[in-house]
């Protein structure tokens, strides 16, 4: 069989999946054309794409096996061509869009006649049709690298002269920059203007490349320092932290105005927070905020907010009293010069949270979240989105958290803000976990791995730990938790430690090992500031205390949980509080509380916690000898846990169900957990009615890859149609774990 390339339309999906940052549409079309739809080339070519090459649009070197040998082969063929043909090919190689009209205008400026294209076309090296394309991207690379520096400069100058300054000012500026022999203030100003336009469109990596080149072309010290600071900020947003630090050193060489010098301090502190020097960040940001106070109130308040955020992040790992010090400084920050915006209210609310507690802070934080969601969220607010999401978590507003999570991930992807991508995907995966969609979360975490590798961010994934915990596989999870704890300490992430302790408690509660769960939950609940994970620790502590007859420990934890739940007022918070209170209550009061918890949690999308409410109610009913009612609740719990892949909880529900006299079938060999994350995700989307093309577009893979995963899933699960697949994937209780009554 002759295997051809993907069509232009299909080729866009694998290319899009491999890109870490936005790409010009015209450049994308040229890449698709020159790779001839080869899937491997489409996936591999963008991996070596630097920010500078992105600004030009197309990498001139491609990491493929035997690249140098192939390039040399092409270069030998090029040497046999006429000089004019070689010059024409160089202009085509230096031009990123593949526009024939632009090529001929540039060629005319150089005095190259149209018939110079004929020898190259006859040698099947390139073609001029609706688009200028090379036989292979390595031909393009070979042409460019075979030319001298002066020849390349002349080609870029010709392209700059041929590019319309009104319709393509950014591309023209880039060619002028590549044509410059030395410092050139006029070109540097053009690059600076282009960077502003590119960043407005969301291209942080490209904006950084324009500004970095502008720095290289600037001779005067003052504008050079200013441009270096702007370039460092763009590099930071693009996730290139080391490059940002290098540019900051250039900026610090100055001279800088006092405001810009303070912004250098601010950015250096932000980089420290984004890197593994998190424990230094609160004091560095606090210093920058104080320096900014008399210069720019808006920027000072923003910096106080991030100082407080950094201090809360470090949490229990911070020196004694540091968090309170930062919170008091933030609380005493100069008032906003205009009516307070969402960022101002977040600052005030978080400061109150640390100083006076949750009940005092909740009203201000609710106003901040409401105001933030009401207005359009700009590209410049990507980092504030994470604070808004965390606030939504603290307020138990799951709908806000999930809605903001979608916006967060979209904006991070659109802007190429790699420093935020792993966080955004972790949050999105967490949303799926709470809904019981563990397979989808696992697939997202695989995708997030590419962002982690690109940025060097090695902090453990919260969602990754949660997936392992809910699957209940103790041996593998214990090692994961141990490694995560070590990495979090190194990263200075005290809040992450609280998460690990609460997650450990959940693992042991799922396994019915309540003494161990209690010990871990007590460590989580000892964090007075990390509200979200501390509260989860309280929930696990109450269950473990109830099962180990530590009633006073449970009562103390319930008092804290109940106060926060009342201040929140959401069904999510009140449902968990009612479920926890029921564990410590007797007789009819407990029954009513469990039913209230189930009703409230049933109005949310937090299906993992609803299933636990069914389990706890069923366990209580069985102990009260109300076996028929217990079976109903336990069946629901068992079916949900099985569907979600929460194995340990499913086993706990199965054992309880058998204690009522009803047996649940063991999980069959062919279960959803035999599938890889990608197979599981494709299967679920197919079961929900998606066509192969629709699934391919959603997952950024080809339709043939979808078909491949489906065939493997059909074989593993023993199904023959999508109807059977839907029953198995969407209603696993009907196919693998339906409780059956013994007669």
C-alpha positions, 0 to 999 in steps of 0.5 A: 500500500502506498501511504500518503500524507494527511490532507491539509485540513487533517494535518492541522490537528497534529500540528496544533497539538505539537505547538506550545505557543500561537502560530501565524496562520499563513506560516502554519499553512506553509508548514503543512504544505512543506511537510506534505502532511507527514504526521511525524514531521508535523509532530516533530518539527515544532519541538525545536521552535525557538521564540526567535524562529516563531517570530519569523514564523518557521524554523530553519533547522529541524531536529530529525535523524540524519539531518546534517547528512541530508542537508549536505546532500541537498547542498551538493545539489544546490552547488550545481545550480546557477548563481541566480537560482541559488540567490532566488532559493535563498530569498524563498528560504528566508521568507516564512509565508510562501507568498509568490508575489512577495518572492518575485518583488524581492527577487526583482529588487535584487535583479533576479529574473523569473526564469531563475526558478526553472533549474530549481523546479527541474531539479524538483527542489522547490515549486512556485504555485499558489504557494512557494514550497520546498520539496522538503523542509530540510531543503529550505534549511540547507539553502539558508545554512549554505549561504554566507551571513552577508548573503542572508542579510541581503536576502532579508533586506530584499524581503523587507523592501518587498513587504508592505509596511502598512499590511505586514509591519511586523514581518517587515520589521523582523526582516529589517532586524535580520538585515541589520549590520549593527546597532540601528535605532530606527529598526529597534523602534520598529521592533518595539512597536511590533512587539506591542502589537504581537503581545496584544494578539497574545504572542508572548514568545514572539513579543519577547523575540522582537524585544530581545532583538531590539535590545541587540540593535540598541546602542544608547544605554537608557532605551536599551535598559528599558527594552531589556526590562520589557523583553524580560517581562515577555520572556517571563510570561512565555515561561523562559525564566532563565532568559528573563533573568539574563535580560534583567541583568542587562536592564539593571546595568541601566540607567533606569528611572526609579519606577523601572528599577522597582519593576526590576525588583518586582519581576525578579521576585515573580521569577523567584516565585515561579521557579524553585526559590519560592521561599524567597519570593514573599520578602522579595515581593514585599520589598518591591511593593514598598518601593513602588508605593510612592511611584505607582499605587496600582502596581504597588497594590498588585505587587502586595497581592502577589506578595501575599499570594506567595506567602500563602503558597509557602504557608507552613514552610515559611519562617514564623510570623512571615505570613502575618507580617505580609498580610498586615503590610498588604492590609495597610497598603495605600487605598486604590485611587479609583473605585476598587476593582477585583484585584483590590478586593482580592487583596483586601479579602485575602489579607482579612483571611489571614488576619481575622479568619474566614468568616470576616473575609468571606463577604469581601472575597465573594464581592471580588469573585463576583466582580471578576466574573462579571467583567471581560477577562483580558489576556493580561489577567491570566495570573489573576485568574489563578487567584480567582480560581483559588478564591472560588475554591475557598468559597466552595463555589464549584461552578465559578471554579469550573467556569474560570478554569475553562477560561484560564486554560483557553487564555494560557493556550492562546497567549502561549503563557507556558509558565502558567500552562501546567497549573492551568491543566492541573486545575482543569484535570481537578475539575474532571476528578471532582466530577468522577471523570478520572480517565479524562483527567489522566489523559489531560495530565499526560498532555500537561507533561509536555508543558512541564518538560518545556518549562522545567517546572518539576513541581508535582501535579496535585491532580496526578496525586488525586488520580492515584489516591482515588484509584486506591492503589496503595503501593504505587500511591505511597511512593508517589506521595513520598516523592511529592512530599520531598519535591514540595518541600524543595519547592517551598510549597507549604500548601502542597504539603497540606494537600498531600496530607489530606490526600493521604488521609483520603487514601487511608479512609478509602481503604478503611485504615482509619488510624492512619487516616486520622494521623494524616488528617491531623497533619493537614488540619494543623495548617491554619492558613491553607483554607482549601486543603485544610478544610479537606483535611477536616472532612477526612479527620471527622470520618477517621475520628468517628471510626476510631471513637475519637469523638472529641477530635471529631467535634473540634474539627466539625466546629471549624468546618461548620463555621466555614460552611455557614460563611460560604453558604453553598450547597457544596460546603453545607452538603459536606458539613452535613455529611460530616456532622452526621458521622458524629450524630445519633439515630434520626438526626444522623439520618436527616443529615445524611439525606440533607447532604445527599440532596445538597451534593446532588445539586452540585457536579461534585459526584465523587463526594456525592458517592461518598455520601451514599456510602456513608449513609448506607453504612449507617443504615446497615448498622441501624439494621435497616438493610433494605434501605442500606442496599439502595444507598450502597448500590448507588455508591458501588455503581458510581465508584465503579464507574469513576474508577475509585477502586478502594471506595468501590471495594469498601461499598462491595463489602458493605453490600455483602454484609446486607446479604446482597452480593456485587459481582467482582470487576471483570477482567475487561474493565475501563482501567485496562485502557490507556488514558487516551483509549479511555478518553476516546472511548468516552467521547465515542460513547457520548456520540462523538464522530471520529472527526469530532473526537479528532478535532477535540483531542488534536489527533487524526481521525485514523488515530481515533479509529486505532484507539477505538479498535483497541478499546473494543478488543480490550472491553469485548464490545462490538458496537458503539451502543455496547461501548456506551453501556460499558463506559457510561453505565459500567454498573450495568456491564461489570458490577451490577449487584445481584441478590442471592436467592 
